[in-house]
Amino acid sequence: MTVEFNHEAVMKMYEAKRKKFLTMTGHQGANLAAINSRVDTGTSQSAKSFSFTEPGSKATFKDRVYIIAPLEYDIYLERRYGIMVKTEDELIPHMEEYERVCFGE
């Protein structure tokens, strides 16, 4: 029995799974940033989003997602335990779950 390995089809499937994983991570990261930014003084919580393009650049990365959270708050709060650091810490368990969902165990 011979099995043909279609490398191109496998890579397309992997790219689709990676994009789904990054999109799920981006949505959850933006949600967590909105929850953690309850100390915002000047921006709307709905202003949080994500992008595959690095802020300030036109380069699109296939392996990164950027959480965009334009925050205006007291810098004292960021020094003690940063809002985005807290968001990153809270995002890790979600990313593990999304990895299982997208790529299997």
C-alpha positions in Angstrom: 0.0 0.0 0.0 1.3 3.4 -0.9 0.2 6.7 0.7 0.8 10.0 -1.0 2.0 12.7 1.3 0.7 16.1 0.1 3.0 18.5 1.9 1.1 21.6 0.6 -2.3 20.4 1.9 -0.8 19.6 5.3 0.8 23.1 5.5 -2.5 24.7 4.6 -4.3 22.8 7.3 -1.6 23.7 9.8 -1.8 27.4 8.8 -5.5 27.4 9.2 -5.2 25.9 12.7 -2.5 28.4 13.7 -4.6 31.3 12.5 -7.6 30.0 14.5 -5.5 29.6 17.6 -4.1 33.1 17.3 -7.5 34.6 16.6 -9.0 32.9 19.7 -6.0 34.1 21.8 -6.4 37.6 20.4 -10.1 37.8 21.3 -9.5 36.4 24.8 -6.6 38.8 25.3 -8.7 41.8 24.3 -11.4 40.6 26.7 -9.0 40.2 29.6 -7.4 43.6 28.9 -10.9 45.2 29.0 -11.7 43.5 32.3 -8.3 44.4 33.8 -8.5 48.0 32.7 -11.3 49.0 34.9 -8.9 51.7 36.2 -8.9 53.4 32.8 -9.5 57.1 33.0 -9.6 58.1 29.4 -10.4 55.2 27.0 -13.3 53.0 26.5 -13.2 49.3 27.5 -14.5 48.5 24.0 -11.3 50.1 22.5 -9.3 46.9 23.2 -8.6 44.8 20.2 -6.0 42.6 18.6 -4.1 42.6 15.3 -1.7 40.3 13.4 0.2 43.4 12.4 2.8 45.0 14.7 1.6 48.4 15.9 3.4 51.1 13.9 4.5 48.6 11.2 3.0 47.2 8.1 4.6 43.8 8.6 2.2 41.0 9.2 3.4 38.0 11.2 2.0 34.5 10.9 3.1 33.5 14.4 2.2 36.5 16.5 -0.9 38.3 17.7 -0.7 41.8 19.3 -3.2 42.8 22.0 -4.0 46.5 21.5 -5.1 48.2 24.6 -4.8 52.0 24.6 -4.7 52.6 28.3 -4.7 55.8 30.2 -4.3 55.3 33.9 -2.2 56.1 36.9 1.4 54.9 36.3 1.7 54.0 40.0 -0.7 51.0 39.3 1.5 49.8 36.4 4.6 49.8 38.6 3.1 47.6 41.2 1.6 45.0 38.9 1.1 46.0 35.3 -2.3 45.6 33.7 -0.9 44.0 30.6 1.3 41.8 32.7 -1.7 40.6 34.6 -3.5 40.1 31.3 -0.7 38.0 30.0 -0.6 35.9 33.1 -4.3 35.3 32.9 -4.1 34.5 29.2 -1.7 31.5 29.6 -4.3 29.0 30.8 -6.7 30.0 28.0 -3.9 29.6 25.5 -3.2 26.1 26.7 -6.9 25.2 26.3 -7.0 26.8 22.8 -3.9 24.8 21.8 -5.6 21.6 22.8 -8.8 22.6 20.9 -6.9 23.6 17.7 -4.0 21.2 17.6 -5.2 18.2 19.6 -3.4 16.6 22.6 
